Amino acid sequence: MELLPIKSLASLSAPMPTPLERLHLPPAQSGAAGSNRAPATATRIAAADDLAAVTAWLARYADSPATVSAYRREVERLLLWAVLQLGKPLSSLTHEDLLVYERFLADPQPRARWVLAGSKKLGRHHPDWRPFAGPLSPASVRHALVILNALFAWLTEAGYLAGNPLALARRRRAPTQPRITRYLSHDLWETVKDTVEAMPTETVRERLHAVRCRWLLTVLYLGGLRAAEVTGTAMGAFFCRRDAQGVERWWLEVTGKGNKTRLVPATDELIAELARYRRAHGLTPTPHPGETRPLLLSVIGREGREHRDKSLSRGALHLILKEVFGLAAARLRARGPEWAAQADILASASAHWLRHTAGSHMTDRQVDLRYVRDNFGHASISTTSGYLHSEEDARHEATQARHRIGWASKT
């Protein structure tokens, strides 16, 4: 589907947006002659139009797929809004235009054009794809404008734009760093675990799904991993090595934000859960070195076995967790109306909540904050330094001793 020229759009009742990678803009909306374009002699990039310019900006983050996805979403929304709502290219937007866009983000209208119908997420190739799942929260609106400000600032520095229309935005005092509130208390975490252990296992598919839910919660909680790290890590990233005293310790090598690699202690409990998960799929208890099979296996296909080696998307991972948290919330609501507030907390939880939950529970159990920091990838680690090697062993021992998930059933 190609975006029609604005004159042609006038004859249609509700022209539909098109994903960025399939977008073809007519000359008037391409930005080749945008009113905020810098002189051609000033530009330091080869882009001749807006699509090429934003593509050049996104290419700077090619080593971080999650960042590219988030940034592309915001640029795509703005560019489509500018063309479909205003009939002007991105490189002609003014400060006043962006004030209107800020309000638009909080209530994308007309809804049929901009907002996905229903709750099912559709692929970008689907004809019913839309840029929004619904109105953005105030925090999401601010985040979108931060991303767009970075885009405009870079395009100005690159000599593509004459100026940054968002640079005139009112400067707000930076808020104090809030305490992390998006985590589960120990009691709510026990409810989530009880919910997973009570999942049906009558059919092969049900059993594999229940096993997968348990493994997903385990690796997110014991490893403190981000969702993108789970979907982007292979089972071959687990490895074992001996410390100076000959004790074998398992580790998980993870590549996280900023393409930085860290070592996550794989405790005995985590390795036991890995073996349990692999046996359910008819695999050996521990992965072989270099194994490319993903951490989270699919249960699609006949008897839940076919295509199991296909990596799940982050969207699929979030749907699995939403199901678990939804079931746990229903479990609480069944206790009575006095549990409604706690149930609402569970219903709003996500993968990142589990990362915060793991960090909070580790500090509750007096794990050294330096170890929590390094487990979660808040500092780089060198595996070639002998001194840091001994520090890693201490971190592994502290994590092993004090950070546990404690599933009721062991087999």
N, C-alpha and C positions, 0 to 999 in steps of 0.2 A: 504494500500500500504506500503510495507516494502522497506527500502533503500537497494539496492543490494550491494554486495561487489564490491569494486573498480575494481577488475579484470573483474567481470561480466559487470560493467558499460562501460568498454572499447568497448564492442560490440554494445552498443546503441548509436544512434546519439545524443540524447539530454536527458539524465536522469533527471527526475523531482524531485524537493524537496518535502519533506513530513513534515507536522506539527510536532512540538516537541513531543506532547503527543502520536503520532502514530509512532514515529521514532524507528527503530530497527537497531542498528549498528553492523556490523560484527566485530569480535574480533580485527582485525588489525586497525580499525578506532574507537574502543570503548574508547580508552584512558586508558585501563587497564595497558598498558605498555608504556604510553606516555613518550617521552624523557625528558619532564620537570616535571615529577612526583617526588615528594619528597619521601624519604625513608618511607616505611610503618610504621616504628616506630615513625615517626614524626607526622602522621596525627591525627587530633582530630575530624574527622567526619567519619561516617561509609561507605561513598561512595567508591565503588570499581572501578567506571568508570566515564567518563565525564558526561553522562546523569544524573546519580545519584548525582554527585557533583553540577551541575547547578540547579537541582531540590531542593537540600538542600538550596542553596543560595536564590532561589525564594521563598521558604517556609518562609523565614524571613519576607516577606512582605505580608503574607497571609491576614492581616487585612486591606489591601488597594488594592482592585481589580484593580483599575486604574494603580497603580504602577506595580503590577504583570504583567498586560497586556503589558505595555510599556517595562519593563525589559525583559520579555520573548521574545518579538519581536526582540530585539537586539541580545540576546544570540542565539536565533534560527537562525537568519541570519548568524551569524559568524560560528556557528557549521556546518550548512549546506554548507556554502562556503568552509570551511576547508576540509570537506569530499569530496564534489563533484568537487571542483576546484583543490585542492591541493592533495587530497588523503591521508590526515593525520588527526589525531584526534586533538581536541581543545587543549589537554594537551601537544601537541608537537609543537605548534605554536611558532615561534620566533619573535623577534622584527621586523626583515625584512619582515616576512610574514604579519604582521599587517600594515606595511607601504603600502604594496600592497593592503591590504583589504581596507584601507582608500581611496585609489583611486577607488577601485571597488564600494564603496558606492555611489560615485558621478556619476557612469555610470555602473550599473549592466549589465554585458554581459556574455554569450549570452542572449539577451533580452527574447527570447521565453522560456528560462528555469527559469528566475528569476522574470520577470515583468508581472503583471496581464494584460491580453489583454482586452481592453475596459475600461470603467469607472465604471462599476457596481461592487460593492464590493461583493465578494463571501465568503461563509462560509468556515471554516477551513476543513470541511469534503468534500468539492467539489473537484472533480478531476482536475479542472482548477485553483485551489488555487495557488497563488504565494506569496513569502515573501515580494515583493516590489510592490508598485503602480507606481513607476517611480524612476528616479534618485533623490538622496537626495540633498537638498540645503547645502551650506557650514555650516550653523548653525546646521542643522540636523545631519550632519556628526560629528561635534564636540560633539553634545549631545550624539550620539551613542557611541563615544569613551570614554566619561565620564562614561557612564553606564558600558561599558566593563572594564574600568580601575577599577571600584569598584568591579566588579566580580573577576577579577584576583587578586586584593589586598586581597579580603576576602579568596579566595581559597589558597593564599600563607600563610595568617595568620592562616588558619585552618590546615596547614600542608599537604594539598593535592598537591599543586604545589611547586616546588623548588624556583621559583621566578616569579615575575610579568613582562611579556615581554613588557607591556606598560609603566613600570616605567622609561624606558629609553627615553621616548618621550620628545621632546624639550619643555621646559617650556615656555609658552607664558605669557607675562605680562597681568595680569588681567585687562580687560577693565573697564573703569569707568561705573558706573551704567547708562544705557541709559534712556532718557526720554521715557515714554510710548507713542508710536505713533500708536499703533493698536487700535484705537477707532474711533467712528463716531462723527463728528461735530453735533451741534444741527440741522443744515440744512439737513444733510444727514440722521439723525435720523428721522426727519419729513418725508422725502421721503420714508423711510422704513415703517413708520406707515401708510402713505397714500396708499402705495402699498397693505398692508394687508387689509385695509378697502375697497379697490376696488376689492378684490378677488371675483371670481364668487360664487354665492350661489344658483344656480338654482336647483340643485339636493340635496338630503339629504347628500350624501357623500361630495359634494362641500361645503355645509354649515358647516358641522362638521369639515372639513379640515380648512376652513377659521377661524372658532372659535378656533380651536386648535392652529393655527399659532399666533393668537392674544394673547391667553393665554400664550403660550411659550415665546413670546417677553416680555409680562408683567412680568412674574415671574423671567425671567433672568434679566430684567432691574430694576424693583422695589426691587427685593430681592438680586441682585448682585450675584446670584448663579452660580456655575460652572456647566458644562453639566452633569458631573457624579453625582452631588448633585440633579439635577432635576430628573434624571432617577432612583436614589436610594432613593428617599423620597416619603413617602405615604401621602395621603391627611389627614390622621389622625394626622399628625405632626403639623397641625394648632391647636392652642388652645387659649382660652380667659381667662384672669384673670383681677382682679380689682386692681387699685393702691391704695395708702393710702387715696386718696380723693374719692374713689369709682368709678373712671372712668374706663370703660372697655377697655382693649387694647388686640388686637389680635397679636399673635406671630407665627412664624414658626420655629420649632426645626429642625436643619439640622446637619447631621454628615458629616464633610468634610475631607480634607487631614489630614493624620496622625490619623485618627479615632477620631478627636476632634469634640465635639458637641458645637454648638453655637446657639444663639437665634437671629433670623432675625425679625425686626419689620414688622408686616403685617399691612400696613396702611389701612385706610378705602377704599382707591382706589383699593388696592390689593384684599381686601376681597370682594368688589363689583364685581371685575372681576372674582374672583373665583366663586361667586354665578352665574354670567352670564354664565360661562363655564359649570358649573354643570347643570344648568337648560336646556342648549342645549342638554344634554345627559339624560334628564328626571330624574335628581337627586335632592335631597333636596339642598337648597342654601348653607348650610354649612355642612361640614363633621362631623360625629359623632366621639367621642373620640375612638382612637384605630383603626379607619377605615384603611384598608390595600390597598384600591384602589390607584393606582399610581397617582402622580401629573399630568402626561401627559397620556391621554387615547388614545387607538388605535381606528381607524375608519375602521378596516378591517371587512369584513363580510357583510351579507345581511343587506341592508339599513344602513350600517355603525354602527350597534349596537353590533354584535357578537364580542366576544373577547375584548371588550372595556377595561376590567379590566387587560389585559395583559400589563406588563410594557414594554415600548419601549427601545430599545438598544441605547447606545450613538451614534452608527453609524446612526441609523434611525433619531435621533434628529438632527444630523449634516446635513443629507440630507434635512430635512424640512427647516432648516435655509438656506442652500445653494440655495434652490428653491426661498425662499423669497428674499434673497439678489440678486439673479440672475434677478428676476422680477423687483426689484427696480433699478438695474443697467440698464436694458432695458428701463425702464421708463425715466431715465436720458438721455440715448443715443437718445431717440426719440425727445428730445428737440433740438438736433443739435450737431455737432462735437465739439463745445466748452465745452461740458459736458463730453467728453470722459474720461478725467483724473479722474473726480469725480466718474464716473461710474465704472472705474477700481478699485477704492478703495472699493466700495460697493461689487463688484464681488469677491473680495479677503477676505471679512469679514467672521468671524466664531463666534461660541458661546462665546469664550473668549473675542472677541472684545466687546460684549455687556456688559460683566463684567467690562472691562476697561471703556467703554462708561458710564456706570452707575456711576462708581467712579469719573470720570472726571466731569460729569454733577453735581454730588452732591457737589464737591468742588467748581465748578463754582457758585453754589447757596449758598455758604458760610456755608455748613453743617460742623460742627466741625470735624476736622480730626480724633479725637479720636473716634467719632461715626462711621465715614466711616471705620476706621480700624476694629472696633468691628463688624459692619454689615458684613464685608467681611471675617471675620474669621482670621484676622491677629494677634489676641490675644485671649487667653482663657477667658471664662466668668464663674463665679460661680453664680448659681441661688439660692444658699442657704444663701448668705450674704445679710443682710439687707441694708448695705451701697451700695453694687453693685446693689441691687434691685432698689433703688431710681435713681442710675445712668442709669439703663436700661430704666426707665420711661422717663428720660430726652432725652435719645437717640431716643426713640420711638416718642416723641413729635417733636423733631427736624427733624426726617426723614419724619414724617407725614406732617409737615408744608412746607418743602422745596423740597422734592424729589417726583415729580409727573411724570406720563407718559402722561396724557392728551389726551386720545382717543377722536376723534371728536364725534363719536356716542356713546351714553351711554347705549343703549339697544340693 
